């Protein structure tokens, strides 16, 4: 990912294999794209990117939530950058001392990030959200 593509307040973390991540300057939010292989309808394993949000709490406990998938490298980068912009919006609307909850941030990303995809087989997963009839995530 090009570092000049990152929104204000974000830095790319060192690459680890098939993983791209960016950390917010608060040091409490990281967005991660990890290349994974998944079976397709043809039975052949296809690569795709799993997009996640990791939230570090005050006691150094981390909580991670999957946000969805991107099929191509370009879509994964767009999903990460859009998610960063959505996090920035959420943070600008909140008290800087008290970050919005993980659920609030995830819900906002799921509603506003058009670059994320939830495969049909995962559509009812409680961790990935649900698919509305329009194909958009709730």
Buried (B, 14 or more C-beta within 10 A) or exposed (E): BEEEBBBEBBEBBEEEEEBBBBBBEEEBBBBBBBBBEEEEEEEEEEEBBBBBBBBBEEEEEEEBBBBBBBEEBEBBBBBBBBBBBBBBEBBEEBEEEEBBEBEEBBBBBBEBBEBBBBBEEBEEEEEBBEBEEEEEBE
